[in-house]
C-alpha cells in the first residue's frame, strides 16, 4: 500500500468543497489519512485575492 497526496487549489471556497467532496466520494473511508487546509490572501492594490487549498493524504493499493 502506498501513501499518496492529492492537491486542490481554488479561488472560491465552495469550488474547493465541491472538488474535495468529489474526490472523497471515490475513496474508501479507511484510505483517508488526513486533510490539510489553507487559505491565502493577497491584495494587488485593486482587489483582494483568495486562494483556498487542500491536501488530502490517503492510502492507495499498489498496482502490481
CNS distance restraints for C-alpha pairs under 8 A (distance, minus, plus):
assign (resid   1 and name CA) (resid  59 and name CA) 6.44 0.50 0.50
assign (resid   1 and name CA) (resid  60 and name CA) 5.68 0.50 0.50
assign (resid   1 and name CA) (resid  61 and name CA) 4.63 0.50 0.50
assign (resid   1 and name CA) (resid  62 and name CA) 5.16 0.50 0.50
assign (resid   2 and name CA) (resid  59 and name CA) 5.66 0.50 0.50
assign (resid   2 and name CA) (resid  60 and name CA) 5.29 0.50 0.50
assign (resid   2 and name CA) (resid  61 and name CA) 6.30 0.50 0.50
assign (resid   2 and name CA) (resid  62 and name CA) 6.19 0.50 0.50
assign (resid   3 and name CA) (resid  57 and name CA) 7.09 0.50 0.50
assign (resid   3 and name CA) (resid  58 and name CA) 5.77 0.50 0.50
assign (resid   3 and name CA) (resid  59 and name CA) 4.57 0.50 0.50
assign (resid   3 and name CA) (resid  60 and name CA) 6.27 0.50 0.50
assign (resid   4 and name CA) (resid  57 and name CA) 5.87 0.50 0.50
assign (resid   4 and name CA) (resid  58 and name CA) 5.50 0.50 0.50
assign (resid   4 and name CA) (resid  59 and name CA) 6.08 0.50 0.50
assign (resid   4 and name CA) (resid  60 and name CA) 6.87 0.50 0.50
assign (resid   5 and name CA) (resid  55 and name CA) 6.48 0.50 0.50
assign (resid   5 and name CA) (resid  56 and name CA) 5.45 0.50 0.50
assign (resid   5 and name CA) (resid  57 and name CA) 4.55 0.50 0.50
assign (resid   5 and name CA) (resid  58 and name CA) 6.21 0.50 0.50
assign (resid   6 and name CA) (resid  55 and name CA) 5.68 0.50 0.50
assign (resid   6 and name CA) (resid  56 and name CA) 5.18 0.50 0.50
assign (resid   6 and name CA) (resid  57 and name CA) 6.71 0.50 0.50
assign (resid   7 and name CA) (resid  53 and name CA) 7.41 0.50 0.50
assign (resid   7 and name CA) (resid  54 and name CA) 5.95 0.50 0.50
assign (resid   7 and name CA) (resid  55 and name CA) 4.63 0.50 0.50
assign (resid   7 and name CA) (resid  56 and name CA) 6.55 0.50 0.50
assign (resid   8 and name CA) (resid  16 and name CA) 6.91 0.50 0.50
assign (resid   8 and name CA) (resid  19 and name CA) 7.46 0.50 0.50
assign (resid   8 and name CA) (resid  20 and name CA) 7.40 0.50 0.50
assign (resid   8 and name CA) (resid  53 and name CA) 5.39 0.50 0.50
assign (resid   8 and name CA) (resid  54 and name CA) 5.22 0.50 0.50
assign (resid   8 and name CA) (resid  55 and name CA) 6.39 0.50 0.50
assign (resid   9 and name CA) (resid  16 and name CA) 6.87 0.50 0.50
assign (resid   9 and name CA) (resid  51 and name CA) 6.77 0.50 0.50
assign (resid   9 and name CA) (resid  52 and name CA) 5.77 0.50 0.50
assign (resid   9 and name CA) (resid  53 and name CA) 4.36 0.50 0.50
assign (resid   9 and name CA) (resid  54 and name CA) 6.72 0.50 0.50
assign (resid  10 and name CA) (resid  15 and name CA) 6.28 0.50 0.50
assign (resid  10 and name CA) (resid  16 and name CA) 5.50 0.50 0.50
assign (resid  10 and name CA) (resid  51 and name CA) 5.95 0.50 0.50
assign (resid  10 and name CA) (resid  52 and name CA) 5.28 0.50 0.50
assign (resid  10 and name CA) (resid  53 and name CA) 6.31 0.50 0.50
assign (resid  11 and name CA) (resid  15 and name CA) 7.51 0.50 0.50
assign (resid  11 and name CA) (resid  16 and name CA) 7.93 0.50 0.50
assign (resid  11 and name CA) (resid  49 and name CA) 7.77 0.50 0.50
assign (resid  11 and name CA) (resid  50 and name CA) 5.77 0.50 0.50
assign (resid  11 and name CA) (resid  51 and name CA) 4.98 0.50 0.50
assign (resid  11 and name CA) (resid  52 and name CA) 5.98 0.50 0.50
assign (resid  12 and name CA) (resid  16 and name CA) 6.55 0.50 0.50
assign (resid  12 and name CA) (resid  50 and name CA) 7.33 0.50 0.50
assign (resid  12 and name CA) (resid  51 and name CA) 7.29 0.50 0.50
assign (resid  12 and name CA) (resid  52 and name CA) 6.60 0.50 0.50
assign (resid  13 and name CA) (resid  17 and name CA) 6.18 0.50 0.50
assign (resid  13 and name CA) (resid  52 and name CA) 6.02 0.50 0.50
assign (resid  14 and name CA) (resid  18 and name CA) 6.16 0.50 0.50
assign (resid  15 and name CA) (resid  19 and name CA) 6.29 0.50 0.50
assign (resid  16 and name CA) (resid  20 and name CA) 6.07 0.50 0.50
assign (resid  16 and name CA) (resid  52 and name CA) 6.78 0.50 0.50
assign (resid  16 and name CA) (resid  53 and name CA) 7.09 0.50 0.50
assign (resid  16 and name CA) (resid  54 and name CA) 7.72 0.50 0.50
assign (resid  17 and name CA) (resid  21 and name CA) 6.02 0.50 0.50
assign (resid  18 and name CA) (resid  22 and name CA) 6.14 0.50 0.50
assign (resid  19 and name CA) (resid  23 and name CA) 6.31 0.50 0.50
assign (resid  20 and name CA) (resid  24 and name CA) 6.15 0.50 0.50
assign (resid  20 and name CA) (resid  54 and name CA) 7.81 0.50 0.50
assign (resid  21 and name CA) (resid  25 and name CA) 6.11 0.50 0.50
assign (resid  22 and name CA) (resid  26 and name CA) 6.92 0.50 0.50
assign (resid  23 and name CA) (resid  27 and name CA) 7.09 0.50 0.50
assign (resid  24 and name CA) (resid  28 and name CA) 7.76 0.50 0.50
assign (resid  27 and name CA) (resid  31 and name CA) 6.53 0.50 0.50
assign (resid  27 and name CA) (resid  32 and name CA) 7.65 0.50 0.50
assign (resid  28 and name CA) (resid  32 and name CA) 7.23 0.50 0.50
assign (resid  31 and name CA) (resid  58 and name CA) 5.32 0.50 0.50
assign (resid  31 and name CA) (resid  59 and name CA) 4.76 0.50 0.50
assign (resid  31 and name CA) (resid  60 and name CA) 6.87 0.50 0.50
assign (resid  32 and name CA) (resid  56 and name CA) 7.66 0.50 0.50
assign (resid  32 and name CA) (resid  57 and name CA) 6.48 0.50 0.50
assign (resid  32 and name CA) (resid  58 and name CA) 4.51 0.50 0.50
assign (resid  32 and name CA) (resid  59 and name CA) 6.50 0.50 0.50
assign (resid  33 and name CA) (resid  56 and name CA) 7.72 0.50 0.50
assign (resid  33 and name CA) (resid  57 and name CA) 5.36 0.50 0.50
assign (resid  33 and name CA) (resid  58 and name CA) 4.98 0.50 0.50
assign (resid  33 and name CA) (resid  59 and name CA) 7.10 0.50 0.50
assign (resid  34 and name CA) (resid  56 and name CA) 6.03 0.50 0.50
assign (resid  34 and name CA) (resid  57 and name CA) 5.16 0.50 0.50
assign (resid  34 and name CA) (resid  58 and name CA) 6.96 0.50 0.50
assign (resid  35 and name CA) (resid  54 and name CA) 6.79 0.50 0.50
assign (resid  35 and name CA) (resid  55 and name CA) 5.66 0.50 0.50
assign (resid  35 and name CA) (resid  56 and name CA) 4.54 0.50 0.50
assign (resid  35 and name CA) (resid  57 and name CA) 6.16 0.50 0.50
assign (resid  36 and name CA) (resid  54 and name CA) 5.46 0.50 0.50
assign (resid  36 and name CA) (resid  55 and name CA) 5.07 0.50 0.50
assign (resid  36 and name CA) (resid  56 and name CA) 6.50 0.50 0.50
assign (resid  37 and name CA) (resid  52 and name CA) 7.68 0.50 0.50
assign (resid  37 and name CA) (resid  53 and name CA) 5.86 0.50 0.50
assign (resid  37 and name CA) (resid  54 and name CA) 4.43 0.50 0.50
assign (resid  37 and name CA) (resid  55 and name CA) 6.58 0.50 0.50
assign (resid  38 and name CA) (resid  52 and name CA) 6.02 0.50 0.50
assign (resid  38 and name CA) (resid  53 and name CA) 5.30 0.50 0.50
assign (resid  38 and name CA) (resid  54 and name CA) 6.34 0.50 0.50
assign (resid  39 and name CA) (resid  50 and name CA) 6.98 0.50 0.50
assign (resid  39 and name CA) (resid  51 and name CA) 5.68 0.50 0.50
assign (resid  39 and name CA) (resid  52 and name CA) 4.68 0.50 0.50
assign (resid  39 and name CA) (resid  53 and name CA) 6.37 0.50 0.50
assign (resid  40 and name CA) (resid  50 and name CA) 5.78 0.50 0.50
assign (resid  40 and name CA) (resid  51 and name CA) 5.09 0.50 0.50
assign (resid  40 and name CA) (resid  52 and name CA) 6.61 0.50 0.50
assign (resid  41 and name CA) (resid  48 and name CA) 6.83 0.50 0.50
assign (resid  41 and name CA) (resid  49 and name CA) 5.52 0.50 0.50
assign (resid  41 and name CA) (resid  50 and name CA) 4.57 0.50 0.50
assign (resid  41 and name CA) (resid  51 and name CA) 6.30 0.50 0.50
assign (resid  42 and name CA) (resid  48 and name CA) 5.75 0.50 0.50
assign (resid  42 and name CA) (resid  49 and name CA) 5.07 0.50 0.50
assign (resid  42 and name CA) (resid  50 and name CA) 6.58 0.50 0.50
assign (resid  43 and name CA) (resid  47 and name CA) 5.74 0.50 0.50
assign (resid  43 and name CA) (resid  48 and name CA) 4.49 0.50 0.50
assign (resid  43 and name CA) (resid  49 and name CA) 6.04 0.50 0.50
assign (resid  44 and name CA) (resid  48 and name CA) 6.77 0.50 0.50
assign (resid  44 and name CA) (resid  49 and name CA) 7.74 0.50 0.50
